[in-house]
Amino acid sequence: MICDTGLGHTDDRGVLELHNNIRKLGYEPDDVKYVLMSHLHKDHAGGMVSMEGGSPRIAFPEAEYIVQRGEWEDAYSGISSSYRTEIFDVVQRSGNLVLVEGAGQVNTEISYALNGGHTPHHQAFHIHTGGEHYFSGRCTT
């Protein structure tokens, strides 16, 4: 699983740095089964897609992209220039987009909760695996 995808920087061959980093850990991008998006600002969502042969494609074709429905709707509303909807168009066409609402479970290990941390529909993730509990998200005070 990936928690957010970063800016989408590439190396001099056009390969996503995120893909290079995954390979350095001994995995392949196709091993990623979940892309957990806290929110969709371009600095967190730029790596959702990659350019292959001059055409944009989803960066993790074997993964479900988990996004809060309200965040998805806000991205298309024009309320902020921090969203790059051309990226989201590719994700939507892929069939890998899973829109969620509020709090719930992705599977037995991953849960999500709407916390409105950085955007009104920002979500946090709790990951329980191997006897450990991991948290990905931003809290407000």
A tleap script that builds the chain and sets N, CA, C and O, in Angstrom:
source leaprc.protein.ff14SB
mol = sequence {
  NMET ILE CYS ASP THR GLY LEU GLY HIE THR
  ASP ASP ARG GLY VAL LEU GLU LEU HIE ASN
  ASN ILE ARG LYS LEU GLY TYR GLU PRO ASP
  ASP VAL LYS TYR VAL LEU MET SER HIE LEU
  HIE LYS ASP HIE ALA GLY GLY MET VAL SER
  MET GLU GLY GLY SER PRO ARG ILE ALA PHE
  PRO GLU ALA GLU TYR ILE VAL GLN ARG GLY
  GLU TRP GLU ASP ALA TYR SER GLY ILE SER
  SER SER TYR ARG THR GLU ILE PHE ASP VAL
  VAL GLN ARG SER GLY ASN LEU VAL LEU VAL
  GLU GLY ALA GLY GLN VAL ASN THR GLU ILE
  SER TYR ALA LEU ASN GLY GLY HIE THR PRO
  HIE HIE GLN ALA PHE HIE ILE HIE THR GLY
  GLY GLU HIE TYR PHE SER GLY ARG CYS THR
  CTHR
}
set mol.1.N position { 0.841 -1.177 0.000 }
set mol.1.CA position { 0.000 0.000 0.000 }
set mol.1.C position { 0.881 1.234 0.000 }
set mol.1.O position { 2.017 1.216 0.473 }
set mol.2.N position { 0.337 2.284 -0.533 }
set mol.2.CA position { 0.994 3.592 -0.573 }
set mol.2.C position { 0.059 4.582 0.114 }
set mol.2.O position { -1.144 4.585 -0.149 }
set mol.3.N position { 0.601 5.415 0.987 }
set mol.3.CA position { -0.161 6.502 1.596 }
set mol.3.C position { 0.266 7.798 0.922 }
set mol.3.O position { 1.351 8.314 1.193 }
set mol.4.N position { -0.582 8.322 0.048 }
set mol.4.CA position { -0.317 9.487 -0.796 }
set mol.4.C position { 0.798 9.161 -1.789 }
set mol.4.O position { 1.583 8.238 -1.571 }
set mol.5.N position { 0.860 9.918 -2.868 }
set mol.5.CA position { 1.806 9.592 -3.940 }
set mol.5.C position { 2.809 10.691 -4.233 }
set mol.5.O position { 3.615 10.554 -5.153 }
set mol.6.N position { 2.780 11.773 -3.478 }
set mol.6.CA position { 3.767 12.835 -3.652 }
set mol.6.C position { 3.562 13.645 -4.919 }
set mol.6.O position { 2.509 13.598 -5.555 }
set mol.7.N position { 4.604 14.390 -5.263 }
set mol.7.CA position { 4.544 15.323 -6.385 }
set mol.7.C position { 4.529 14.662 -7.754 }
set mol.7.O position { 4.071 15.264 -8.725 }
set mol.8.N position { 5.020 13.443 -7.844 }
set mol.8.CA position { 5.087 12.780 -9.137 }
set mol.8.C position { 6.382 13.050 -9.871 }
set mol.8.O position { 6.420 13.001 -11.100 }
set mol.9.N position { 7.453 13.337 -9.131 }
set mol.9.CA position { 8.750 13.576 -9.762 }
set mol.9.C position { 9.227 12.328 -10.484 }
set mol.9.O position { 8.950 11.204 -10.064 }
set mol.10.N position { 9.953 12.545 -11.583 }
set mol.10.CA position { 10.491 11.447 -12.375 }
set mol.10.C position { 12.006 11.575 -12.493 }
set mol.10.O position { 12.576 12.646 -12.283 }
set mol.11.N position { 12.638 10.460 -12.834 }
set mol.11.CA position { 14.078 10.491 -13.084 }
set mol.11.C position { 14.332 10.933 -14.525 }
set mol.11.O position { 13.389 11.277 -15.238 }
set mol.12.N position { 15.590 10.928 -14.961 }
set mol.12.CA position { 15.915 11.407 -16.307 }
set mol.12.C position { 15.391 10.498 -17.423 }
set mol.12.O position { 15.453 10.868 -18.595 }
set mol.13.N position { 14.880 9.323 -17.076 }
set mol.13.CA position { 14.259 8.415 -18.052 }
set mol.13.C position { 12.749 8.542 -18.065 }
set mol.13.O position { 12.076 7.873 -18.849 }
set mol.14.N position { 12.201 9.403 -17.196 }
set mol.14.CA position { 10.757 9.583 -17.125 }
set mol.14.C position { 10.050 8.605 -16.205 }
set mol.14.O position { 8.822 8.528 -16.207 }
set mol.15.N position { 10.822 7.846 -15.407 }
set mol.15.CA position { 10.247 6.876 -14.468 }
set mol.15.C position { 9.947 7.584 -13.154 }
set mol.15.O position { 10.773 8.345 -12.650 }
set mol.16.N position { 8.774 7.336 -12.605 }
set mol.16.CA position { 8.416 7.939 -11.312 }
set mol.16.C position { 9.448 7.576 -10.243 }
set mol.16.O position { 9.812 6.410 -10.091 }
set mol.17.N position { 9.909 8.575 -9.513 }
set mol.17.CA position { 10.828 8.310 -8.403 }
set mol.17.C position { 10.174 7.381 -7.377 }
set mol.17.O position { 10.851 6.570 -6.744 }
set mol.18.N position { 8.870 7.502 -7.218 }
set mol.18.CA position { 8.136 6.626 -6.318 }
set mol.18.C position { 8.292 5.169 -6.755 }
set mol.18.O position { 8.476 4.288 -5.915 }
set mol.19.N position { 8.222 4.915 -8.038 }
set mol.19.CA position { 8.436 3.556 -8.545 }
set mol.19.C position { 9.859 3.094 -8.273 }
set mol.19.O position { 10.080 1.951 -7.872 }
set mol.20.N position { 10.833 3.989 -8.492 }
set mol.20.CA position { 12.235 3.634 -8.206 }
set mol.20.C position { 12.415 3.281 -6.739 }
set mol.20.O position { 13.108 2.317 -6.415 }
set mol.21.N position { 11.805 4.045 -5.857 }
set mol.21.CA position { 11.931 3.793 -4.418 }
set mol.21.C position { 11.285 2.471 -4.019 }
set mol.21.O position { 11.804 1.756 -3.162 }
set mol.22.N position { 10.170 2.151 -4.631 }
set mol.22.CA position { 9.515 0.866 -4.360 }
set mol.22.C position { 10.425 -0.278 -4.794 }
set mol.22.O position { 10.554 -1.275 -4.083 }
set mol.23.N position { 11.046 -0.141 -5.943 }
set mol.23.CA position { 11.962 -1.183 -6.443 }
set mol.23.C position { 13.196 -1.323 -5.547 }
set mol.23.O position { 13.697 -2.431 -5.353 }
set mol.24.N position { 13.685 -0.210 -5.003 }
set mol.24.CA position { 14.830 -0.267 -4.087 }
set mol.24.C position { 14.507 -1.100 -2.849 }
set mol.24.O position { 15.403 -1.672 -2.227 }
set mol.25.N position { 13.237 -1.165 -2.497 }
set mol.25.CA position { 12.802 -1.957 -1.341 }
set mol.25.C position { 12.531 -3.413 -1.708 }
set mol.25.O position { 12.160 -4.208 -0.845 }
set mol.26.N position { 12.712 -3.770 -2.982 }
set mol.26.CA position { 12.534 -5.153 -3.417 }
set mol.26.C position { 11.142 -5.497 -3.910 }
set mol.26.O position { 10.794 -6.672 -4.020 }
set mol.27.N position { 10.347 -4.485 -4.206 }
set mol.27.CA position { 8.985 -4.695 -4.700 }
set mol.27.C position { 8.833 -4.075 -6.077 }
set mol.27.O position { 9.725 -3.378 -6.562 }
set mol.28.N position { 7.701 -4.336 -6.695 }
set mol.28.CA position { 7.348 -3.740 -7.977 }
set mol.28.C position { 6.098 -2.883 -7.792 }
set mol.28.O position { 5.290 -3.160 -6.905 }
set mol.29.N position { 5.926 -1.846 -8.617 }
set mol.29.CA position { 4.708 -1.038 -8.522 }
set mol.29.C position { 3.430 -1.872 -8.630 }
set mol.29.O position { 2.423 -1.527 -8.012 }
set mol.30.N position { 3.451 -2.957 -9.397 }
set mol.30.CA position { 2.269 -3.822 -9.509 }
set mol.30.C position { 1.959 -4.573 -8.224 }
set mol.30.O position { 0.876 -5.145 -8.095 }
set mol.31.N position { 2.897 -4.584 -7.257 }
set mol.31.CA position { 2.651 -5.218 -5.964 }
set mol.31.C position { 1.745 -4.363 -5.079 }
set mol.31.O position { 1.173 -4.867 -4.112 }
set mol.32.N position { 1.612 -3.092 -5.394 }
set mol.32.CA position { 0.798 -2.167 -4.593 }
set mol.32.C position { -0.672 -2.452 -4.865 }
set mol.32.O position { -1.121 -2.395 -6.010 }
set mol.33.N position { -1.418 -2.759 -3.814 }
set mol.33.CA position { -2.837 -3.090 -3.945 }
set mol.33.C position { -3.761 -1.956 -3.505 }
set mol.33.O position { -4.937 -1.940 -3.868 }
set mol.34.N position { -3.234 -1.004 -2.722 }
set mol.34.CA position { -4.042 0.127 -2.255 }
set mol.34.C position { -3.229 1.406 -2.323 }
set mol.34.O position { -2.083 1.448 -1.877 }
set mol.35.N position { -3.828 2.453 -2.883 }
set mol.35.CA position { -3.271 3.794 -2.855 }
set mol.35.C position { -4.222 4.597 -1.974 }
set mol.35.O position { -5.338 4.921 -2.382 }
set mol.36.N position { -3.772 4.910 -0.775 }
set mol.36.CA position { -4.600 5.563 0.232 }
set mol.36.C position { -4.333 7.065 0.172 }
set mol.36.O position { -3.260 7.526 0.559 }
set mol.37.N position { -5.308 7.817 -0.310 }
set mol.37.CA position { -5.136 9.253 -0.506 }
set mol.37.C position { -5.752 10.045 0.643 }
set mol.37.O position { -6.962 10.002 0.864 }
set mol.38.N position { -4.897 10.774 1.375 }
set mol.38.CA position { -5.402 11.609 2.471 }
set mol.38.C position { -6.225 12.759 1.914 }
set mol.38.O position { -7.300 13.068 2.427 }
set mol.39.N position { -5.715 13.393 0.860 }
set mol.39.CA position { -6.418 14.453 0.147 }
set mol.39.C position { -5.782 14.564 -1.233 }
set mol.39.O position { -4.823 13.851 -1.527 }
set mol.40.N position { -6.290 15.430 -2.066 }
set mol.40.CA position { -5.897 15.420 -3.473 }
set mol.40.C position { -5.115 16.641 -3.941 }
set mol.40.O position { -5.041 16.890 -5.145 }
set mol.41.N position { -4.531 17.408 -3.027 }
set mol.41.CA position { -3.687 18.512 -3.476 }
set mol.41.C position { -2.529 17.954 -4.294 }
set mol.41.O position { -2.074 16.835 -4.056 }
set mol.42.N position { -2.057 18.735 -5.256 }
set mol.42.CA position { -1.071 18.244 -6.221 }
set mol.42.C position { 0.221 17.750 -5.590 }
set mol.42.O position { 0.889 16.892 -6.169 }
set mol.43.N position { 0.593 18.259 -4.429 }
set mol.43.CA position { 1.825 17.779 -3.790 }
set mol.43.C position { 1.639 16.411 -3.132 }
set mol.43.O position { 2.620 15.787 -2.727 }
set mol.44.N position { 0.421 15.947 -3.022 }
set mol.44.CA position { 0.126 14.618 -2.484 }
set mol.44.C position { -0.364 13.658 -3.562 }
set mol.44.O position { -0.316 12.443 -3.372 }
set mol.45.N position { -0.835 14.184 -4.691 }
set mol.45.CA position { -1.500 13.347 -5.694 }
set mol.45.C position { -0.791 13.293 -7.044 }
set mol.45.O position { -1.272 12.617 -7.953 }
set mol.46.N position { 0.322 13.977 -7.199 }
set mol.46.CA position { 1.009 14.023 -8.488 }
set mol.46.C position { 1.478 12.676 -8.995 }
set mol.46.O position { 1.571 12.468 -10.205 }
set mol.47.N position { 1.774 11.761 -8.089 }
set mol.47.CA position { 2.248 10.436 -8.482 }
set mol.47.C position { 1.143 9.408 -8.665 }
set mol.47.O position { 1.425 8.213 -8.758 }
set mol.48.N position { -0.101 9.847 -8.718 }
set mol.48.CA position { -1.200 8.909 -8.968 }
set mol.48.C position { -1.147 8.368 -10.389 }
set mol.48.O position { -1.678 7.293 -10.671 }
set mol.49.N position { -0.505 9.115 -11.285 }
set mol.49.CA position { -0.379 8.704 -12.682 }
set mol.49.C position { 1.074 8.818 -13.118 }
set mol.49.O position { 1.877 9.502 -12.483 }
set mol.50.N position { 1.392 8.144 -14.199 }
set mol.50.CA position { 2.715 8.253 -14.805 }
set mol.50.C position { 2.528 8.395 -16.313 }
set mol.50.O position { 1.474 8.063 -16.856 }
set mol.51.N position { 3.563 8.889 -16.972 }
set mol.51.CA position { 3.529 9.031 -18.428 }
set mol.51.C position { 4.257 7.838 -19.032 }
set mol.51.O position { 5.433 7.609 -18.747 }
set mol.52.N position { 3.565 7.092 -19.852 }
set mol.52.CA position { 4.165 5.951 -20.545 }
set mol.52.C position { 3.887 6.097 -22.020 }
set mol.52.O position { 2.731 6.126 -22.443 }
set mol.53.N position { 4.952 6.190 -22.810 }
set mol.53.CA position { 4.771 6.344 -24.246 }
set mol.53.C position { 4.019 7.603 -24.617 }
set mol.53.O position { 3.315 7.637 -25.626 }
set mol.54.N position { 4.165 8.647 -23.799 }
set mol.54.CA position { 3.496 9.907 -24.069 }
set mol.54.C position { 2.053 9.976 -23.623 }
set mol.54.O position { 1.398 11.002 -23.806 }
set mol.55.N position { 1.538 8.891 -23.034 }
set mol.55.CA position { 0.154 8.867 -22.566 }
set mol.55.C position { 0.113 8.690 -21.052 }
set mol.55.O position { 0.845 7.865 -20.505 }
set mol.56.N position { -0.730 9.454 -20.377 }
set mol.56.CA position { -0.840 9.274 -18.925 }
set mol.56.C position { -1.591 7.980 -18.600 }
set mol.56.O position { -2.598 7.648 -19.226 }
set mol.57.N position { -1.070 7.262 -17.603 }
set mol.57.CA position { -1.695 6.012 -17.126 }
set mol.57.C position { -1.634 6.004 -15.605 }
set mol.57.O position { -0.794 6.676 -15.006 }
set mol.58.N position { -2.513 5.249 -14.993 }
set mol.58.CA position { -2.425 5.172 -13.542 }
set mol.58.C position { -1.092 4.524 -13.164 }
set mol.58.O position { -0.632 3.591 -13.823 }
set mol.59.N position { -0.493 5.024 -12.112 }
set mol.59.CA position { 0.833 4.573 -11.701 }
set mol.59.C position { 0.813 3.199 -11.050 }
set mol.59.O position { 1.823 2.496 -11.042 }
set mol.60.N position { -0.334 2.816 -10.506 }
set mol.60.CA position { -0.459 1.541 -9.799 }
set mol.60.C position { -1.686 0.798 -10.330 }
set mol.60.O position { -2.756 0.840 -9.722 }
set mol.61.N position { -1.525 0.122 -11.462 }
set mol.61.CA position { -2.683 -0.474 -12.136 }
set mol.61.C position { -3.342 -1.623 -11.388 }
set mol.61.O position { -4.478 -1.978 -11.703 }
set mol.62.N position { -2.673 -2.210 -10.417 }
set mol.62.CA position { -3.256 -3.311 -9.639 }
set mol.62.C position { -3.881 -2.825 -8.334 }
set mol.62.O position { -4.350 -3.631 -7.531 }
set mol.63.N position { -3.887 -1.513 -8.123 }
set mol.63.CA position { -4.334 -0.957 -6.849 }
set mol.63.C position { -5.708 -0.303 -6.938 }
set mol.63.O position { -6.123 0.188 -7.988 }
set mol.64.N position { -6.398 -0.315 -5.799 }
set mol.64.CA position { -7.589 0.503 -5.625 }
set mol.64.C position { -7.124 1.844 -5.066 }
set mol.64.O position { -6.322 1.892 -4.133 }
set mol.65.N position { -7.627 2.921 -5.635 }
set mol.65.CA position { -7.309 4.278 -5.177 }
set mol.65.C position { -8.442 4.720 -4.244 }
set mol.65.O position { -9.565 4.940 -4.697 }
set mol.66.N position { -8.155 4.851 -2.956 }
set mol.66.CA position { -9.165 5.146 -1.939 }
set mol.66.C position { -9.199 6.661 -1.680 }
set mol.66.O position { -8.224 7.238 -1.199 }
set mol.67.N position { -10.334 7.295 -2.004 }
set mol.67.CA position { -10.482 8.747 -1.904 }
set mol.67.C position { -11.840 9.064 -1.284 }
set mol.67.O position { -12.838 8.412 -1.592 }
set mol.68.N position { -11.873 10.064 -0.414 }
set mol.68.CA position { -13.154 10.531 0.117 }
set mol.68.C position { -13.969 11.188 -0.997 }
set mol.68.O position { -13.444 12.003 -1.756 }
set mol.69.N position { -15.237 10.837 -1.092 }
set mol.69.CA position { -16.125 11.388 -2.123 }
set mol.69.C position { -16.151 12.925 -2.073 }
set mol.69.O position { -16.091 13.571 -3.119 }
set mol.70.N position { -16.236 13.499 -0.905 }
set mol.70.CA position { -16.265 14.960 -0.778 }
set mol.70.C position { -14.991 15.608 -1.287 }
set mol.70.O position { -15.039 16.686 -1.879 }
set mol.71.N position { -13.863 14.972 -1.067 }
set mol.71.CA position { -12.585 15.482 -1.571 }
set mol.71.C position { -12.570 15.437 -3.100 }
set mol.71.O position { -12.116 16.376 -3.755 }
set mol.72.N position { -13.066 14.347 -3.653 }
set mol.72.CA position { -13.143 14.197 -5.108 }
set mol.72.C position { -14.021 15.304 -5.704 }
set mol.72.O position { -13.658 15.925 -6.703 }
set mol.73.N position { -15.167 15.537 -5.086 }
set mol.73.CA position { -16.075 16.570 -5.574 }
set mol.73.C position { -15.452 17.963 -5.442 }
set mol.73.O position { -15.587 18.790 -6.344 }
set mol.74.N position { -14.769 18.224 -4.317 }
set mol.74.CA position { -14.108 19.515 -4.135 }
set mol.74.C position { -13.031 19.737 -5.193 }
set mol.74.O position { -12.854 20.856 -5.676 }
set mol.75.N position { -12.317 18.683 -5.550 }
set mol.75.CA position { -11.250 18.807 -6.548 }
set mol.75.C position { -11.794 19.321 -7.873 }
set mol.75.O position { -11.125 20.088 -8.565 }
set mol.76.N position { -12.995 18.905 -8.227 }
set mol.76.CA position { -13.595 19.318 -9.496 }
set mol.76.C position { -14.412 20.607 -9.388 }
set mol.76.O position { -14.891 21.119 -10.400 }
set mol.77.N position { -14.574 21.130 -8.183 }
set mol.77.CA position { -15.426 22.306 -8.000 }
set mol.77.C position { -14.751 23.614 -8.381 }
set mol.77.O position { -15.427 24.628 -8.557 }
set mol.78.N position { -13.433 23.608 -8.512 }
set mol.78.CA position { -12.721 24.838 -8.834 }
set mol.78.C position { -12.422 25.706 -7.634 }
set mol.78.O position { -12.024 26.860 -7.792 }
set mol.79.N position { -12.608 25.166 -6.413 }
set mol.79.CA position { -12.395 25.980 -5.220 }
set mol.79.C position { -10.921 26.249 -4.927 }
set mol.79.O position { -10.603 27.144 -4.143 }
set mol.80.N position { -10.019 25.487 -5.543 }
set mol.80.CA position { -8.594 25.665 -5.261 }
set mol.80.C position { -7.761 25.292 -6.484 }
set mol.80.O position { -8.077 24.345 -7.205 }
set mol.81.N position { -6.696 26.050 -6.700 }
set mol.81.CA position { -5.760 25.729 -7.779 }
set mol.81.C position { -4.780 24.635 -7.359 }
set mol.81.O position { -3.893 24.271 -8.132 }
set mol.82.N position { -4.929 24.111 -6.153 }
set mol.82.CA position { -4.057 23.038 -5.664 }
set mol.82.C position { -4.427 21.675 -6.226 }
set mol.82.O position { -3.735 20.690 -5.969 }
set mol.83.N position { -5.509 21.607 -6.989 }
set mol.83.CA position { -5.946 20.340 -7.566 }
set mol.83.C position { -5.592 20.299 -9.065 }
set mol.83.O position { -5.754 21.293 -9.772 }
set mol.84.N position { -5.114 19.154 -9.535 }
set mol.84.CA position { -4.819 18.952 -10.959 }
set mol.84.C position { -5.792 17.904 -11.502 }
set mol.84.O position { -5.513 16.705 -11.467 }
set mol.85.N position { -6.916 18.365 -11.993 }
set mol.85.CA position { -7.983 17.442 -12.384 }
set mol.85.C position { -7.600 16.554 -13.561 }
set mol.85.O position { -8.209 15.499 -13.742 }
set mol.86.N position { -6.622 16.936 -14.360 }
set mol.86.CA position { -6.214 16.062 -15.467 }
set mol.86.C position { -5.669 14.736 -14.926 }
set mol.86.O position { -5.785 13.707 -15.591 }
set mol.87.N position { -5.085 14.751 -13.744 }
set mol.87.CA position { -4.626 13.516 -13.085 }
set mol.87.C position { -5.839 12.679 -12.685 }
set mol.87.O position { -5.862 11.467 -12.902 }
set mol.88.N position { -6.821 13.312 -12.115 }
set mol.88.CA position { -7.993 12.591 -11.608 }
set mol.88.C position { -8.822 11.997 -12.739 }
set mol.88.O position { -9.449 10.950 -12.576 }
set mol.89.N position { -8.823 12.674 -13.889 }
set mol.89.CA position { -9.531 12.122 -15.055 }
set mol.89.C position { -8.964 10.756 -15.424 }
set mol.89.O position { -9.718 9.837 -15.745 }
set mol.90.N position { -7.640 10.618 -15.382 }
set mol.90.CA position { -6.979 9.349 -15.714 }
set mol.90.C position { -7.371 8.275 -14.699 }
set mol.90.O position { -7.673 7.140 -15.066 }
set mol.91.N position { -7.362 8.646 -13.429 }
set mol.91.CA position { -7.725 7.692 -12.372 }
set mol.91.C position { -9.174 7.253 -12.539 }
set mol.91.O position { -9.481 6.065 -12.436 }
set mol.92.N position { -10.046 8.185 -12.791 }
set mol.92.CA position { -11.468 7.849 -12.936 }
set mol.92.C position { -11.698 6.900 -14.113 }
set mol.92.O position { -12.469 5.947 -13.998 }
set mol.93.N position { -11.045 7.151 -15.225 }
set mol.93.CA position { -11.215 6.287 -16.407 }
set mol.93.C position { -10.643 4.886 -16.192 }
set mol.93.O position { -11.048 3.943 -16.872 }
set mol.94.N position { -9.715 4.742 -15.260 }
set mol.94.CA position { -9.056 3.451 -15.039 }
set mol.94.C position { -9.983 2.398 -14.451 }
set mol.94.O position { -9.772 1.201 -14.647 }
set mol.95.N position { -11.007 2.838 -13.732 }
set mol.95.CA position { -11.876 1.895 -13.028 }
set mol.95.C position { -11.325 1.485 -11.668 }
set mol.95.O position { -11.922 0.648 -10.991 }
set mol.96.N position { -10.196 2.060 -11.256 }
set mol.96.CA position { -9.562 1.698 -9.988 }
set mol.96.C position { -9.936 2.639 -8.849 }
set mol.96.O position { -9.481 2.449 -7.721 }
set mol.97.N position { -10.746 3.637 -9.122 }
set mol.97.CA position { -11.137 4.614 -8.110 }
set mol.97.C position { -12.211 4.037 -7.203 }
set mol.97.O position { -13.208 3.486 -7.670 }
set mol.98.N position { -11.992 4.172 -5.881 }
set mol.98.CA position { -12.987 3.770 -4.883 }
set mol.98.C position { -13.282 5.002 -4.037 }
set mol.98.O position { -12.435 5.459 -3.269 }
set mol.99.N position { -14.485 5.532 -4.185 }
set mol.99.CA position { -14.893 6.688 -3.385 }
set mol.99.C position { -15.544 6.200 -2.103 }
set mol.99.O position { -16.433 5.349 -2.128 }
set mol.100.N position { -15.093 6.748 -0.985 }
set mol.100.CA position { -15.629 6.373 0.321 }
set mol.100.C position { -16.211 7.614 0.988 }
set mol.100.O position { -15.934 8.743 0.582 }
set mol.101.N position { -17.012 7.386 2.008 }
set mol.101.CA position { -17.617 8.504 2.736 }
set mol.101.C position { -17.492 8.277 4.231 }
set mol.101.O position { -17.801 7.199 4.738 }
set mol.102.N position { -17.034 9.313 4.935 }
set mol.102.CA position { -16.945 9.239 6.394 }
set mol.102.C position { -15.882 8.286 6.865 }
set mol.102.O position { -14.719 8.390 6.478 }
set mol.103.N position { -16.288 7.346 7.710 }
set mol.103.CA position { -15.363 6.370 8.290 }
set mol.103.C position { -15.774 4.974 7.859 }
set mol.103.O position { -16.948 4.710 7.600 }
set mol.104.N position { -14.796 4.084 7.785 }
set mol.104.CA position { -15.102 2.715 7.404 }
set mol.104.C position { -13.861 1.874 7.262 }
set mol.104.O position { -12.774 2.266 7.688 }
set mol.105.N position { -14.027 0.724 6.666 }
set mol.105.CA position { -12.958 -0.260 6.491 }
set mol.105.C position { -12.680 -0.452 5.004 }
set mol.105.O position { -13.604 -0.543 4.196 }
set mol.106.N position { -11.404 -0.511 4.657 }
set mol.106.CA position { -11.009 -0.915 3.304 }
set mol.106.C position { -10.944 -2.436 3.269 }
set mol.106.O position { -11.424 -3.075 2.333 }
set mol.107.N position { -10.340 -2.997 4.308 }
set mol.107.CA position { -10.252 -4.450 4.491 }
set mol.107.C position { -10.030 -4.698 5.988 }
set mol.107.O position { -10.219 -3.781 6.787 }
set mol.108.N position { -9.642 -5.884 6.378 }
set mol.108.CA position { -9.489 -6.186 7.807 }
set mol.108.C position { -8.308 -5.466 8.439 }
set mol.108.O position { -8.244 -5.356 9.663 }
set mol.109.N position { -7.368 -4.971 7.630 }
set mol.109.CA position { -6.181 -4.293 8.160 }
set mol.109.C position { -6.237 -2.773 8.069 }
set mol.109.O position { -5.577 -2.086 8.849 }
set mol.110.N position { -7.008 -2.243 7.140 }
set mol.110.CA position { -6.991 -0.803 6.856 }
set mol.110.C position { -8.361 -0.191 7.123 }
set mol.110.O position { -9.376 -0.651 6.600 }
set mol.111.N position { -8.373 0.862 7.953 }
set mol.111.CA position { -9.592 1.639 8.159 }
set mol.111.C position { -9.294 3.106 7.853 }
set mol.111.O position { -8.139 3.531 7.857 }
set mol.112.N position { -10.340 3.861 7.590 }
set mol.112.CA position { -10.197 5.279 7.283 }
set mol.112.C position { -11.202 6.067 8.107 }
set mol.112.O position { -12.230 5.544 8.536 }
set mol.113.N position { -10.875 7.349 8.318 }
set mol.113.CA position { -11.766 8.236 9.053 }
set mol.113.C position { -11.634 9.641 8.497 }
set mol.113.O position { -10.525 10.140 8.302 }
set mol.114.N position { -12.752 10.268 8.245 }
set mol.114.CA position { -12.777 11.656 7.820 }
set mol.114.C position { -12.352 12.506 9.014 }
set mol.114.O position { -12.960 12.433 10.082 }
set mol.115.N position { -11.294 13.322 8.827 }
set mol.115.CA position { -10.869 14.161 9.953 }
set mol.115.C position { -10.741 15.632 9.586 }
set mol.115.O position { -10.465 16.456 10.458 }
set mol.116.N position { -10.933 15.986 8.313 }
set mol.116.CA position { -10.898 17.396 7.937 }
set mol.116.C position { -9.612 18.090 8.329 }
set mol.116.O position { -9.631 19.276 8.659 }
set mol.117.N position { -8.502 17.387 8.303 }
set mol.117.CA position { -7.230 17.939 8.760 }
set mol.117.C position { -6.700 19.079 7.918 }
set mol.117.O position { -6.497 20.176 8.438 }
set mol.118.N position { -6.473 18.862 6.659 }
set mol.118.CA position { -5.859 19.871 5.795 }
set mol.118.C position { -6.863 20.433 4.793 }
set mol.118.O position { -6.747 21.581 4.364 }
set mol.119.N position { -7.826 19.633 4.432 }
set mol.119.CA position { -8.934 20.062 3.578 }
set mol.119.C position { -10.210 19.611 4.289 }
set mol.119.O position { -10.140 18.767 5.182 }
set mol.120.N position { -11.355 20.145 3.923 }
set mol.120.CA position { -12.586 19.737 4.609 }
set mol.120.C position { -12.860 18.228 4.565 }
set mol.120.O position { -13.519 17.691 5.455 }
set mol.121.N position { -12.353 17.544 3.526 }
set mol.121.CA position { -12.619 16.110 3.380 }
set mol.121.C position { -11.347 15.274 3.476 }
set mol.121.O position { -11.263 14.180 2.918 }
set mol.122.N position { -10.371 15.802 4.185 }
set mol.122.CA position { -9.120 15.076 4.437 }
set mol.122.C position { -9.451 13.823 5.242 }
set mol.122.O position { -10.319 13.852 6.115 }
set mol.123.N position { -8.755 12.719 4.946 }
set mol.123.CA position { -8.983 11.494 5.709 }
set mol.123.C position { -7.669 10.952 6.262 }
set mol.123.O position { -6.592 11.182 5.711 }
set mol.124.N position { -7.794 10.240 7.347 }
set mol.124.CA position { -6.665 9.563 7.988 }
set mol.124.C position { -6.867 8.065 7.851 }
set mol.124.O position { -7.988 7.587 7.676 }
set mol.125.N position { -5.770 7.335 7.932 }
set mol.125.CA position { -5.816 5.882 7.812 }
set mol.125.C position { -5.177 5.233 9.025 }
set mol.125.O position { -4.162 5.707 9.535 }
set mol.126.N position { -5.777 4.146 9.484 }
set mol.126.CA position { -5.202 3.286 10.513 }
set mol.126.C position { -4.915 1.952 9.850 }
set mol.126.O position { -5.774 1.364 9.194 }
set mol.127.N position { -3.691 1.489 10.036 }
set mol.127.CA position { -3.267 0.231 9.427 }
set mol.127.C position { -2.801 -0.699 10.546 }
set mol.127.O position { -1.863 -0.385 11.279 }
set mol.128.N position { -3.460 -1.831 10.664 }
set mol.128.CA position { -3.127 -2.844 11.666 }
set mol.128.C position { -2.591 -4.064 10.930 }
set mol.128.O position { -3.337 -4.759 10.241 }
set mol.129.N position { -1.297 -4.319 11.079 }
set mol.129.CA position { -0.697 -5.465 10.400 }
set mol.129.C position { 0.507 -5.971 11.183 }
set mol.129.O position { 1.260 -5.186 11.759 }
set mol.130.N position { 0.676 -7.262 11.198 }
set mol.130.CA position { 1.824 -7.856 11.875 }
set mol.130.C position { 1.930 -7.490 13.346 }
set mol.130.O position { 3.030 -7.383 13.887 }
set mol.131.N position { 0.790 -7.299 13.992 }
set mol.131.CA position { 0.799 -6.924 15.399 }
set mol.131.C position { 1.143 -5.458 15.656 }
set mol.131.O position { 1.278 -5.047 16.808 }
set mol.132.N position { 1.284 -4.680 14.606 }
set mol.132.CA position { 1.608 -3.256 14.726 }
set mol.132.C position { 0.430 -2.399 14.287 }
set mol.132.O position { -0.433 -2.842 13.529 }
set mol.133.N position { 0.408 -1.154 14.782 }
set mol.133.CA position { -0.610 -0.182 14.396 }
set mol.133.C position { 0.096 1.041 13.829 }
set mol.133.O position { 0.907 1.671 14.509 }
set mol.134.N position { -0.218 1.374 12.572 }
set mol.134.CA position { 0.352 2.529 11.904 }
set mol.134.C position { -0.759 3.531 11.640 }
set mol.134.O position { -1.899 3.156 11.365 }
set mol.135.N position { -0.415 4.807 11.725 }
set mol.135.CA position { -1.380 5.884 11.495 }
set mol.135.C position { -0.825 6.797 10.414 }
set mol.135.O position { 0.340 7.192 10.462 }
set mol.136.N position { -1.655 7.129 9.448 }
set mol.136.CA position { -1.270 8.089 8.411 }
set mol.136.C position { -2.370 9.138 8.339 }
set mol.136.O position { -3.511 8.830 7.992 }
set mol.137.N position { -2.029 10.360 8.665 }
set mol.137.CA position { -3.029 11.411 8.608 }
set mol.137.C position { -2.567 12.643 9.340 }
set mol.137.O position { -1.516 12.646 9.981 }
set mol.138.N position { -3.344 13.671 9.242 }
set mol.138.CA position { -3.033 14.934 9.883 }
set mol.138.C position { -4.200 15.276 10.793 }
set mol.138.O position { -5.360 15.172 10.396 }
set mol.139.N position { -3.897 15.672 11.975 }
set mol.139.CA position { -4.938 16.051 12.930 }
set mol.139.C position { -4.928 17.563 13.111 }
set mol.139.O position { -3.886 18.202 12.967 }
set mol.140.N position { -6.069 18.125 13.421 }
set mol.140.CA position { -6.156 19.549 13.714 }
set mol.140.C position { -6.386 19.729 15.201 }
set mol.140.O position { -6.863 18.825 15.888 }
set mol.141.N position { -6.045 20.888 15.676 }
set mol.141.CA position { -6.257 21.177 17.094 }
set mol.141.C position { -7.325 22.225 17.268 }
set mol.141.O position { -7.644 22.600 18.396 }
savepdb mol mol.pdb
quit
